[in-house]
Amino acid sequence: IGASASYLEGEDSVSPQEKRELIQNINNDSQWLLNMVENLLSVTRIHTNDRKVHKSSEVVEEVVSEAVLRLQKRIPDARFEIHVPEDFLMIPMDATLIEQVLINLLENAVVHSDSNLPTVLTVTPSDLYTTFEVKDFGRGIDESQIDSLFLGTYSSGDSSDIHKGMGIGLSICRTIVEAHGGQITAYNHGNGAV
């Protein structure tokens, strides 16, 4: 970010197109950094509380809506199809942490699926638990990496700067979900990943 900003600041010979590209690179890098900081703060909250989260009854539709709105600020072209129960649904959770899980999962689906189709988020309640399912219609997940997907070591194989990451987002998702007493899994369906 600093190098691009310094170059922009000191160069009068930079064309308008180059300036736009540098500004876009600065924006992409700052968004990545913001997401990384949010993830690290989320996991820090859990670790400082001995892996316990303070839950309160939250309206699921509001938590989902907030997560989608926050992500759309970062990725304005992202398209989502949201399915929540028609009945008013409240469940005990730390809303900020669950929002972070949803943002991470939705962002991964948008960025790594290589699909222009909307990412689908479906919330399904049952007597024992509520399932949040994020489904994309893209290239799927490399089968050899599914078992390590949530361990913090996953790499999509995409080396471009805009898609950089260390696999930490999915590891944080697992930490948050397990701290809530839940579980997180992934698999491929016929046309993408869930």
Residue frames relative to the residue before (quaternion, step in Angstrom):
aa qw qx qy qz dx dy dz
I 1.0000 0.0000 0.0000 0.0000 0.00 0.00 0.00
G 0.6807 0.5099 -0.2861 0.4414 3.54 0.90 -0.98
A 0.6575 0.5134 -0.3162 0.4517 3.56 0.96 -0.86
S 0.6601 0.4990 -0.3094 0.4686 3.58 0.94 -0.86
A 0.6600 0.5042 -0.3064 0.4652 3.58 0.97 -0.86
S 0.6496 0.5132 -0.3176 0.4623 3.58 0.97 -0.84
Y 0.6423 0.5199 -0.3221 0.4619 3.56 0.97 -0.84
L 0.6475 0.5152 -0.3134 0.4658 3.58 0.95 -0.87
E 0.6819 0.5186 -0.2794 0.4337 3.54 0.93 -0.93
G 0.7880 0.3788 -0.1748 0.4528 3.56 0.90 -0.91
E 0.7056 0.4686 -0.2657 0.4604 3.59 1.15 -0.23
D 0.2226 -0.7684 0.5883 0.1178 3.55 -0.68 1.14
S 0.6633 0.5352 -0.2986 0.4294 3.56 1.21 -0.47
V 0.4552 0.6786 -0.4634 0.3428 3.63 1.23 0.17
S 0.4216 -0.7159 0.5008 0.2428 3.54 -0.81 1.04
P 0.6511 -0.5137 0.3731 0.4159 3.61 -1.18 0.40
Q 0.6350 0.5294 -0.3294 0.4560 3.61 1.02 -0.78
E 0.6595 0.4969 -0.3047 0.4746 3.59 0.96 -0.90
K 0.6212 0.5366 -0.3368 0.4612 3.58 1.05 -0.76
R 0.6479 0.5133 -0.3168 0.4652 3.60 0.93 -0.89
E 0.6623 0.5058 -0.3057 0.4604 3.58 0.95 -0.87
L 0.6571 0.5025 -0.3099 0.4687 3.59 0.97 -0.85
I 0.6477 0.5064 -0.3160 0.4735 3.57 0.98 -0.83
Q 0.6434 0.5069 -0.3248 0.4729 3.60 0.98 -0.78
N 0.6365 0.5163 -0.3263 0.4710 3.60 1.02 -0.76
I 0.6312 0.5155 -0.3290 0.4770 3.60 1.00 -0.80
N 0.6571 0.5103 -0.3079 0.4615 3.57 0.92 -0.90
N 0.6598 0.5094 -0.3105 0.4569 3.61 0.88 -0.93
D 0.6807 0.4873 -0.2908 0.4634 3.57 0.90 -0.93
S 0.6652 0.4913 -0.3188 0.4632 3.59 0.95 -0.78
Q 0.6289 0.5170 -0.3383 0.4720 3.62 1.04 -0.67
W 0.6310 0.5204 -0.3281 0.4726 3.59 1.00 -0.81
L 0.6687 0.5016 -0.2955 0.4626 3.56 0.93 -0.94
L 0.6301 0.5292 -0.3281 0.4640 3.58 0.97 -0.80
N 0.6575 0.5042 -0.3028 0.4709 3.58 0.92 -0.90
M 0.6494 0.5164 -0.3175 0.4592 3.58 0.95 -0.86
V 0.6539 0.5027 -0.3126 0.4712 3.60 0.94 -0.85
E 0.6378 0.5186 -0.3292 0.4647 3.60 0.96 -0.83
N 0.6489 0.5144 -0.3112 0.4664 3.58 0.98 -0.83
L 0.6846 0.4833 -0.2933 0.4602 3.57 0.85 -0.92
L 0.6348 0.5113 -0.3288 0.4769 3.59 1.04 -0.73
S 0.6273 0.5451 -0.3356 0.4435 3.58 1.01 -0.77
V 0.7058 0.4438 -0.2715 0.4808 3.57 0.81 -0.94
T 0.6016 0.5547 -0.3571 0.4504 3.59 1.09 -0.60
R 0.6126 0.5482 -0.3440 0.4537 3.60 1.02 -0.78
I 0.6755 0.4835 -0.2985 0.4699 3.57 0.96 -0.81
H 0.6960 0.4856 -0.2883 0.4434 3.59 0.81 -0.96
T 0.6555 0.4962 -0.3287 0.4649 3.61 1.03 -0.63
N 0.7078 0.3980 -0.2565 0.5242 3.58 1.23 -0.33
D 0.5184 -0.6651 0.3970 0.3623 3.59 1.17 0.57
R 0.6835 -0.5281 0.2627 0.4301 3.54 0.90 1.05
K 0.5441 0.5693 -0.4270 0.4444 3.57 1.17 0.49
V 0.1921 -0.7597 0.6084 0.1257 3.54 -1.07 0.70
H 0.3997 -0.6804 0.5595 0.2536 3.51 -1.18 0.63
K 0.1320 -0.8242 0.5501 0.0266 3.53 -0.37 1.28
S 0.0097 0.7366 -0.6755 -0.0308 3.47 -1.31 0.58
S 0.5850 -0.5765 0.4190 0.3871 3.57 -1.14 0.50
E 0.0362 -0.8073 0.5873 -0.0451 3.53 -0.72 1.15
V 0.4770 -0.6387 0.5214 0.3044 3.55 -1.18 0.63
V 0.4449 -0.7307 0.4543 0.2487 3.57 -0.51 1.20
E 0.6484 0.5357 -0.3268 0.4310 3.59 0.87 -0.90
E 0.6600 0.5009 -0.3112 0.4655 3.61 1.01 -0.75
V 0.6391 0.5190 -0.3232 0.4667 3.59 0.99 -0.79
V 0.6544 0.5021 -0.3001 0.4792 3.57 0.94 -0.90
S 0.6617 0.5196 -0.3047 0.4464 3.57 0.88 -0.95
E 0.6597 0.5066 -0.3062 0.4630 3.59 0.92 -0.88
A 0.6438 0.5193 -0.3247 0.4587 3.60 0.95 -0.84
V 0.6709 0.4930 -0.2973 0.4673 3.59 0.89 -0.93
L 0.6586 0.5095 -0.3159 0.4549 3.61 0.91 -0.85
R 0.6522 0.5074 -0.3188 0.4642 3.59 0.95 -0.83
L 0.6780 0.4822 -0.2998 0.4669 3.58 0.94 -0.84
Q 0.6505 0.5207 -0.3312 0.4428 3.60 0.97 -0.73
K 0.5687 0.5585 -0.3917 0.4596 3.59 1.18 -0.36
R 0.6999 0.4500 -0.2594 0.4903 3.57 1.07 -0.75
I 0.7855 0.1349 -0.0543 0.6015 3.58 1.03 -0.81
P 0.1785 -0.8528 0.4802 0.1011 3.59 0.34 1.23
D 0.6871 0.4899 -0.2928 0.4496 3.61 1.08 -0.60
A 0.4694 0.6861 -0.4439 0.3346 3.59 1.25 -0.16
R 0.1608 -0.7770 0.6039 0.0755 3.55 -1.05 0.85
F 0.0799 -0.8034 0.5900 -0.0022 3.52 -0.98 0.94
E 0.1742 -0.7136 0.6669 0.1254 3.49 -1.29 0.58
I 0.1040 -0.8298 0.5483 -0.0014 3.57 -0.47 1.23
H 0.0516 -0.7767 0.6278 0.0013 3.56 -0.96 0.97
V 0.0814 0.7682 -0.6287 0.0895 3.57 -0.54 1.20
P 0.6262 -0.5522 0.3739 0.4039 3.60 -1.11 0.52
E 0.5301 -0.6245 0.4683 0.3312 3.56 -1.11 0.64
D 0.6519 0.4917 -0.3092 0.4875 3.56 1.10 -0.69
F 0.5896 -0.5717 0.4525 0.3475 3.53 -1.19 0.73
L 0.0297 -0.8221 0.5679 -0.0293 3.61 -0.62 1.10
M 0.0013 0.7703 -0.6369 0.0311 3.54 -0.78 1.11
I 0.0155 0.7871 -0.6165 0.0167 3.54 -0.99 0.86
P 0.5294 -0.6288 0.4555 0.3419 3.60 -1.13 0.54
M 0.2524 0.7497 -0.5738 0.2120 3.56 -0.81 1.06
D 0.4081 -0.5792 0.6105 0.3541 3.47 -1.41 0.02
A 0.3676 -0.7917 0.4430 0.2045 3.57 -0.14 1.32
T 0.6422 0.5320 -0.3350 0.4386 3.61 0.93 -0.82
L 0.6820 0.4806 -0.2944 0.4660 3.58 0.93 -0.87
I 0.6640 0.4846 -0.3173 0.4728 3.62 0.91 -0.80
E 0.5853 0.5461 -0.3723 0.4697 3.60 1.07 -0.61
Q 0.6530 0.5150 -0.3170 0.4560 3.58 0.94 -0.87
V 0.6177 0.5286 -0.3433 0.4704 3.59 1.01 -0.76
L 0.6838 0.4864 -0.2925 0.4585 3.58 0.82 -0.97
I 0.6294 0.5235 -0.3356 0.4661 3.60 0.98 -0.80
N 0.6652 0.5072 -0.3096 0.4521 3.60 0.86 -0.94
L 0.6937 0.4782 -0.2856 0.4567 3.58 0.84 -0.97
L 0.6683 0.4912 -0.3027 0.4695 3.59 0.92 -0.87
E 0.6516 0.5142 -0.3202 0.4565 3.58 0.95 -0.84
N 0.6351 0.5177 -0.3326 0.4669 3.59 0.96 -0.81
A 0.6523 0.5157 -0.3197 0.4543 3.58 0.92 -0.86
V 0.6779 0.4884 -0.2960 0.4629 3.59 0.91 -0.90
V 0.7410 0.4516 -0.2343 0.4382 3.57 0.76 -1.09
H 0.8094 0.3437 -0.1531 0.4509 3.58 0.82 -0.97
S 0.5732 0.6194 -0.3913 0.3670 3.62 1.18 -0.18
D 0.2311 -0.7822 0.5331 0.2250 3.58 1.16 -0.58
S 0.5194 0.6127 -0.4165 0.4259 3.55 0.96 0.92
N 0.3465 -0.7202 0.5630 0.2104 3.54 -1.17 0.64
L 0.5134 0.6379 -0.4195 0.3917 3.57 1.28 -0.06
P 0.5884 -0.5825 0.4102 0.3824 3.60 -1.10 0.55
T 0.4103 -0.6442 0.5857 0.2715 3.53 -1.24 0.62
V 0.2680 -0.7857 0.5441 0.1216 3.57 -0.89 0.98
L 0.0778 -0.7590 0.6456 0.0325 3.55 -0.94 0.98
T 0.0205 -0.8033 0.5936 -0.0451 3.57 -0.64 1.17
V 0.1507 -0.7650 0.6224 0.0683 3.56 -0.93 0.98
T 0.0104 -0.8086 0.5854 -0.0575 3.56 -0.70 1.16
P 0.1995 -0.7924 0.5642 0.1181 3.59 -0.56 1.12
S 0.0349 -0.7439 0.6637 0.0698 3.53 -1.33 0.41
D 0.7235 -0.4277 0.2959 0.4540 3.59 -1.24 -0.02
L 0.7701 0.3907 -0.1898 0.4672 3.59 0.99 -0.80
Y 0.8166 -0.0189 0.0676 0.5730 3.59 1.02 -0.72
T 0.3406 -0.6872 0.5922 0.2469 3.53 -1.36 0.11
T 0.2355 -0.7751 0.5747 0.1160 3.55 -0.90 0.97
F 0.1374 -0.7303 0.6648 0.0762 3.53 -1.05 0.93
E 0.0285 -0.8190 0.5725 -0.0252 3.60 -0.53 1.14
V 0.1231 -0.7621 0.6342 0.0436 3.55 -0.87 1.07
K 0.0163 -0.8195 0.5687 -0.0683 3.55 -0.63 1.18
D 0.0901 -0.7835 0.6126 0.0533 3.55 -0.89 0.94
F 0.3281 -0.7253 0.5759 0.1860 3.53 -1.32 0.29
G 0.4084 0.7171 -0.4505 0.3407 3.51 0.68 1.19
R 0.8314 -0.2656 0.1925 0.4486 3.50 -1.14 -0.76
G 0.4723 -0.6816 0.4462 0.3366 3.61 1.22 -0.19
I 0.5297 -0.6045 0.4986 0.3248 3.52 -1.40 -0.07
D 0.5447 -0.5949 0.4761 0.3504 3.55 -1.02 0.80
E 0.4793 -0.7131 0.4382 0.2641 3.59 -0.58 1.20
S 0.6543 0.5283 -0.3213 0.4354 3.58 1.04 -0.72
Q 0.7260 0.4265 -0.2436 0.4813 3.61 1.21 -0.34
I 0.4233 0.7261 -0.4672 0.2746 3.61 1.20 -0.10
D 0.6674 0.5187 -0.3153 0.4313 3.61 0.90 -0.85
S 0.7488 0.3640 -0.2119 0.5117 3.60 1.10 -0.58
L 0.3244 0.8060 -0.4558 0.1934 3.58 1.30 0.06
F 0.7922 0.3125 -0.1481 0.5028 3.59 0.92 -0.89
L 0.5119 0.6685 -0.4025 0.3593 3.59 1.23 0.36
G 0.5526 -0.6266 0.3935 0.3836 3.60 1.23 -0.09
T 0.6540 0.5051 -0.3135 0.4677 3.57 1.26 0.20
Y 0.4642 0.7108 -0.4310 0.3058 3.59 1.28 -0.07
S 0.0135 -0.7602 0.6494 0.0108 3.54 -1.13 0.75
S 0.4195 -0.7305 0.4821 0.2406 3.55 -0.80 1.02
G 0.4993 -0.6436 0.4347 0.3840 3.56 1.24 -0.30
D 0.5569 0.5805 -0.3864 0.4511 3.57 1.32 -0.07
S 0.1579 -0.8424 0.5113 0.0631 3.56 -0.40 1.17
S 0.4374 0.6973 -0.4805 0.3026 3.62 1.17 0.04
D 0.6247 -0.5871 0.3694 0.3587 3.55 -1.08 0.74
I 0.6555 0.5314 -0.3309 0.4224 3.60 0.93 -0.81
H 0.7468 0.3620 -0.2092 0.5172 3.59 1.14 -0.52
K 0.3371 0.7694 -0.4928 0.2270 3.56 1.21 0.32
G 0.2139 0.7574 -0.5981 0.1511 3.50 -1.19 0.52
M 0.3842 -0.7217 0.5318 0.2208 3.52 -1.27 0.26
G 0.5695 -0.5921 0.3878 0.4180 3.58 1.24 0.16
I 0.4366 0.7319 -0.4398 0.2834 3.57 1.28 0.04
G 0.5901 0.6066 -0.3704 0.3828 3.62 1.04 -0.67
L 0.6952 0.4561 -0.2757 0.4823 3.58 0.92 -0.86
S 0.5996 0.5429 -0.3517 0.4712 3.57 1.12 -0.61
I 0.6493 0.5059 -0.3037 0.4798 3.56 1.02 -0.81
C 0.5878 0.5576 -0.3612 0.4616 3.58 1.07 -0.71
R 0.6685 0.5039 -0.2977 0.4589 3.56 0.87 -0.96
T 0.6467 0.5266 -0.3169 0.4517 3.58 0.92 -0.91
I 0.6784 0.4895 -0.2865 0.4670 3.58 0.91 -0.94
V 0.6720 0.4955 -0.3029 0.4594 3.58 0.84 -0.95
E 0.6805 0.4756 -0.2978 0.4712 3.60 0.88 -0.87
A 0.6209 0.5302 -0.3450 0.4630 3.60 1.07 -0.64
H 0.6576 0.4701 -0.2924 0.5110 3.58 1.26 -0.41
G 0.5513 -0.6235 0.3904 0.3936 3.61 1.27 0.01
G 0.5728 0.6017 -0.3682 0.4174 3.58 1.26 0.31
Q 0.3203 -0.7076 0.5790 0.2479 3.51 -1.31 -0.29
I 0.2034 -0.7670 0.5995 0.1043 3.53 -1.21 0.58
T 0.0076 -0.7953 0.6050 -0.0376 3.55 -0.95 0.92
A 0.1472 -0.7638 0.6193 0.1072 3.53 -1.32 0.24
Y 0.1001 0.7699 -0.6278 0.0565 3.52 -1.22 0.58
N 0.4642 -0.6406 0.5249 0.3141 3.54 -1.28 0.25
H 0.1944 -0.7161 0.6511 0.1599 3.52 -1.21 0.61
G 0.7828 -0.3708 0.2093 0.4538 3.60 -1.19 0.03
N 0.8253 0.1712 -0.0621 0.5346 3.61 1.04 -0.68
G 0.8188 0.0511 -0.0511 0.5695 3.59 0.95 0.75
A 0.5796 -0.5878 0.4512 0.3392 3.54 -1.24 -0.56
V 0.1801 -0.7359 0.6416 0.1200 3.52 -1.33 0.51
